[in-house]
Amino acid sequence: MKRDPNAGRKVYSSCTRKTPGYRLRALMRAASTTPGCSAGCTTHDKRRAAGTRPCTSPAPRRGHRGPAASPGGAEAMTESREPRPAPRLDEELRTLGWYHDNLTRHAAEALLLSNGQDGSYLLRKSNEREDLYSLSVRGKDSVKHFHVEHTGSSFKFGFNEFASLKELVMHFANQPLIGSETGTLIVLKHPYPCKVEEPSIYESVRVHTAMQTGRTESDLVPSAPSLGTKEGYLIKQGKIVKNWKTRWFTLHRNELKYFKDQTATEPIRALDLTECSAVQFDYSQERVNCFCLVFPLRTYYLCAKTGIEADEWIKILRWKLSQIRRQLEQRNSALTS
């Protein structure tokens, strides 16, 4: 018989002597268990013996008896620790009586010009970015728009920053004085309400007959003159005597009017922009920040105080001319089709 080479030798278990491979074997045993189930889990052993799905419960922490230790288990603990969601900004804004949500720029101008007064204002969403809002303010004969930025934790308006919506509203309650690059100052006096009482009265239809004009659905082209208002002081060159005088200009719909000053009620002249062929910078004059409006019988030379102001006037006037041409093309295409 062959002698067993291990006979008579003392055997050390891994519990009594930690061999160099002890840690490696321990890691392998831990990896062989089900993720989330601790070694020695009785539930895991019972389910494995019965051939059912292994336990996936998290390993109990030291000194913690597991989910059964507290009423409701881990879910109740998680729910109690979760902070309550903060109220949405839109819901907070809707509590303002002068927030008009998705009101467009065109509708804001029409509303303030037709039913507002000097110093009326409203807050609405801007169509440029999600974090931008627009403060639309009526001057004497125009509506100006200013950005209000929401940074996530504060509101920025002009040079000021407000930590909350309440602080922003308190700022408007003090009737602030604001101004743009044009130098025109406006006092915010009257917030325009989003809800106005309206009579529930409707006219009854007594006559309803078609005129039989032969027009079809394709002839119903919706059109309206763009408002795009603006006002401010400009320096204008005279027609006969080529001197320069300061005049108050207002742009409304397709008319550019100029007055002797801001307090005058009757305009000196009203220029019909449908007859204007071009608006462009002018470098022929000795003054800076000049631009001209070309009409069939005369070219008007105007100067602004700053280059930014001149650029604003040129942009809005060119936009007006593009809108006029587009509406004219739509009418011509409707007539020819």
C-alpha positions in Angstrom: 0.0 0.0 0.0 1.1 3.5 -0.8 1.4 5.8 2.1 -0.6 9.0 2.1 1.8 11.9 1.9 -0.6 14.1 3.9 -1.0 11.5 6.7 0.1 12.8 10.1 0.2 16.4 9.0 -1.8 19.1 10.7 -4.3 20.7 8.4 -5.0 24.4 8.9 -8.3 25.8 7.7 -8.7 29.2 6.0 -10.3 30.4 9.3 -7.2 29.6 11.4 -4.5 30.5 8.9 -4.9 33.2 6.3 -2.9 32.0 3.3 -1.8 34.4 0.5 -4.9 33.3 -1.5 -7.3 34.0 1.3 -8.5 37.4 0.1 -8.8 36.2 -3.5 -11.0 33.2 -2.5 -13.1 35.5 -0.4 -13.7 37.9 -3.3 -14.5 34.9 -5.6 -17.1 33.7 -3.0 -18.6 37.2 -2.8 -18.8 37.5 -6.6 -20.6 34.1 -6.8 -23.5 35.3 -4.7 -26.4 37.2 -6.1 -25.8 40.9 -6.5 -27.5 42.8 -3.7 -27.7 39.7 -1.5 -25.2 39.3 1.3 -23.3 36.1 2.0 -25.1 34.1 4.7 -28.6 35.4 3.7 -31.1 32.8 5.0 -33.7 33.8 2.4 -31.2 33.3 -0.4 -30.3 29.8 0.9 -33.9 28.8 1.3 -34.9 30.0 -2.2 -31.8 28.4 -3.8 -32.6 25.1 -2.1 -36.2 25.3 -3.4 -35.1 26.1 -6.9 -36.9 29.5 -6.9 -35.7 33.0 -7.8 -32.8 34.1 -5.6 -33.1 36.9 -3.1 -32.3 40.4 -4.5 -32.8 42.3 -1.3 -30.0 44.6 -0.3 -27.5 43.4 2.3 -28.4 44.5 5.8 -26.1 47.1 7.3 -24.3 46.4 10.5 -26.6 47.1 13.4 -29.6 47.4 11.1 -32.3 44.7 11.1 -33.5 45.4 7.5 -36.8 46.6 6.1 -38.9 44.8 8.8 -37.3 46.9 11.5 -39.4 49.9 10.8 -43.1 50.1 9.8 -43.6 50.6 6.1 -40.1 49.4 5.2 -37.4 51.1 3.1 -40.0 52.7 0.8 -41.6 54.6 3.7 -38.1 55.8 4.7 -37.3 57.0 1.2 -40.6 58.8 0.9 -40.1 60.6 4.2 -36.7 61.8 3.1 -37.7 63.1 -0.3 -38.2 66.9 -0.3 -41.5 68.3 -1.4 -41.3 69.6 -5.0 -41.1 73.4 -5.3 -44.0 75.2 -6.9 -43.6 75.6 -10.6 -42.6 79.1 -11.8 -45.5 79.3 -14.3 -48.0 78.7 -11.5 -46.4 81.4 -9.4 -46.4 83.8 -12.3 -50.1 83.1 -13.0 -50.9 84.5 -9.5 -49.9 87.9 -10.9 -52.8 89.8 -12.2 -50.7 91.4 -15.1 -49.0 88.2 -16.4 -50.3 87.3 -19.8 -48.5 84.0 -20.4 -48.4 83.3 -24.2 -49.5 86.7 -25.5 -47.6 87.5 -28.6 -45.7 90.8 -29.3 -48.2 91.9 -31.9 -51.2 91.2 -29.5 -49.4 93.0 -26.6 -48.9 96.1 -28.8 -52.5 96.1 -30.0 -53.8 95.7 -26.5 -51.7 98.4 -24.9 -52.2 100.9 -27.7 -55.9 100.4 -28.0 -56.9 100.1 -24.3 -53.8 101.1 -22.3 -52.3 104.5 -21.4 -48.9 106.1 -21.0 -47.1 103.9 -18.4 -49.2 100.7 -18.9 -47.3 97.5 -18.8 -47.6 93.7 -18.8 -45.4 90.7 -18.5 -45.5 87.8 -21.0 -43.4 85.0 -22.3 -40.7 85.8 -24.8 -40.6 83.8 -28.1 -36.8 83.8 -28.1 -35.8 81.5 -25.2 -37.5 79.5 -22.5 -35.8 81.4 -19.7 -36.7 84.9 -21.1 -39.8 86.9 -20.4 -40.8 90.2 -22.0 -42.0 93.3 -20.2 -44.1 95.3 -22.7 -44.5 98.9 -21.8 -46.5 101.6 -23.5 -45.0 105.1 -24.0 -46.9 107.9 -25.6 -47.6 106.4 -29.0 -45.5 103.3 -29.0 -44.8 100.1 -27.1 -41.4 99.1 -25.9 -40.3 95.6 -25.0 -37.6 94.8 -22.4 -36.2 91.4 -21.4 -36.7 89.8 -18.0 -34.3 86.8 -17.6 -35.0 84.0 -15.2 -31.6 82.4 -14.2 -33.2 79.5 -12.2 -32.6 81.1 -8.9 -33.2 84.8 -9.6 -34.7 87.4 -12.0 -32.6 89.8 -14.0 -34.1 93.1 -15.2 -31.9 95.8 -16.5 -29.0 96.3 -14.1 -30.8 94.8 -11.1 -31.1 91.2 -10.0 -34.0 90.0 -7.7 -33.8 86.8 -5.6 -37.5 86.0 -6.0 -40.6 86.9 -7.9 -41.9 88.7 -4.9 -38.9 91.1 -4.9 -39.4 91.7 -8.6 -43.1 92.6 -8.1 -42.2 94.9 -5.2 -39.8 96.7 -7.5 -42.6 97.3 -10.0 -44.9 98.4 -7.2 -42.5 101.4 -6.6 -43.1 102.6 -10.2 -39.6 102.4 -11.5 -38.2 104.7 -14.2 -36.7 102.9 -17.1 -35.1 104.0 -20.3 -33.4 102.5 -23.4 -30.6 103.5 -25.7 -32.9 106.1 -27.3 -33.0 108.0 -24.1 -36.7 107.9 -23.8 -37.8 107.5 -20.2 -40.9 105.7 -19.1 -42.5 105.4 -15.7 -44.1 102.0 -15.0 -47.5 103.2 -13.6 -50.3 100.9 -14.6 -50.1 97.1 -14.7 -52.5 95.9 -17.4 -54.8 93.1 -16.1 -55.0 89.8 -17.8 -58.6 89.4 -16.9 -61.0 92.3 -17.7 -64.8 92.2 -17.2 -66.6 91.8 -20.5 -70.3 92.0 -21.2 -72.0 88.8 -22.4 -74.0 90.6 -25.1 -74.1 89.4 -28.7 -75.7 90.8 -31.8 -78.4 88.7 -33.4 -78.1 87.8 -37.0 -81.1 89.2 -39.0 -79.7 89.0 -42.6 -77.4 86.3 -43.8 -76.9 85.8 -47.5 -73.9 85.2 -49.8 -72.9 88.0 -52.2 -72.0 85.4 -54.9 -68.6 87.0 -55.7 -67.2 83.8 -57.1 -64.4 83.8 -54.5 -63.2 80.5 -53.0 -61.5 79.4 -49.9 -58.1 80.1 -51.4 -59.0 83.7 -51.7 -59.4 84.1 -47.9 -55.8 85.3 -47.2 -55.6 86.7 -43.6 -53.7 89.9 -43.5 -53.1 92.8 -41.1 -50.6 95.6 -40.9 -47.8 94.9 -38.5 -47.6 97.4 -35.6 -43.9 97.4 -34.8 -44.2 100.8 -33.0 -41.3 103.1 -32.1 -40.8 106.7 -30.9 -38.0 109.1 -30.0 -36.2 112.2 -30.9 -34.3 112.5 -34.2 -32.6 115.4 -35.9 -34.0 116.1 -39.4 -32.6 118.1 -42.2 -34.9 120.8 -43.7 -36.2 120.6 -47.3 -35.3 124.1 -48.5 -33.1 125.5 -45.9 -30.6 122.7 -45.2 -30.5 123.3 -41.4 -31.0 120.6 -38.8 -33.9 120.6 -36.3 -34.8 118.1 -33.5 -38.2 116.5 -34.0 -40.2 113.9 -32.2 -40.9 110.9 -34.4 -43.5 108.2 -34.0 -43.7 105.0 -36.0 -47.1 103.3 -36.0 -48.5 100.8 -38.5 -47.3 102.1 -41.9 -46.9 105.7 -41.0 -43.9 107.7 -39.7 -45.0 111.0 -38.2 -42.9 113.7 -36.8 -43.9 116.5 -34.4 -42.4 119.7 -33.2 -41.7 118.1 -29.8 -43.0 115.3 -27.6 -45.9 117.4 -26.2 -47.3 118.4 -29.6 -50.6 116.8 -30.5 -50.7 117.5 -34.3 -47.9 116.1 -36.5 -46.0 118.4 -38.9 -46.0 115.6 -41.5 -47.0 112.0 -41.8 -44.9 109.8 -44.2 -46.6 106.9 -45.8 -44.1 104.0 -45.8 -45.9 102.2 -48.6 -44.4 104.8 -50.9 -40.9 104.5 -49.4 -38.4 102.5 -51.6 -35.4 102.2 -49.3 -33.9 102.9 -45.8 -30.2 103.1 -45.6 -27.2 104.6 -43.8 -26.0 107.9 -45.2 -22.4 109.1 -45.1 -22.9 112.1 -47.4 -23.6 114.5 -44.5 -21.1 116.1 -42.1 -23.0 114.6 -39.2 -22.6 111.1 -37.8 -25.3 108.4 -37.1 -27.3 109.5 -40.2 -29.7 107.5 -42.3 -32.1 108.4 -45.1 -35.6 107.4 -46.3 -36.0 107.4 -50.1 -39.4 108.6 -51.4 -40.3 109.3 -55.0 -40.4 113.1 -54.6 -37.9 113.6 -51.7 -35.2 111.9 -49.6 -35.4 112.5 -45.9 -32.1 112.8 -44.0 -32.3 111.9 -40.3 -29.7 111.7 -37.5 -29.8 109.9 -34.2 -27.8 110.7 -31.0 -26.0 107.3 -31.0 -25.1 104.7 -33.5 -27.2 102.1 -31.6 -30.2 104.3 -31.8 -29.7 104.8 -35.5 -29.3 101.1 -36.0 -32.6 100.4 -34.2 -34.5 102.9 -36.4 -33.0 101.4 -39.6 -33.9 97.8 -38.5 -37.5 98.6 -37.6 -38.0 100.7 -40.8 -36.5 98.0 -43.0 -38.6 95.4 -41.4 -41.7 97.5 -42.0 -40.8 97.8 -45.7 -40.3 94.0 -46.0 -43.8 93.5 -44.4 -45.4 95.9 -46.8 -43.8 94.2 -49.8 -44.9 90.8 -48.6 -48.5 91.8 -48.1 -48.4 93.4 -51.6 -47.1 90.2 -53.1 -49.8 88.2 -51.4 -52.5 90.4 -52.7 -51.2 90.2 -56.2 -50.9 86.4 -56.1 -54.5 86.2 -54.8 -55.7 88.3 -57.7 -53.8 86.4 -60.4 -54.7 82.9 -59.2 
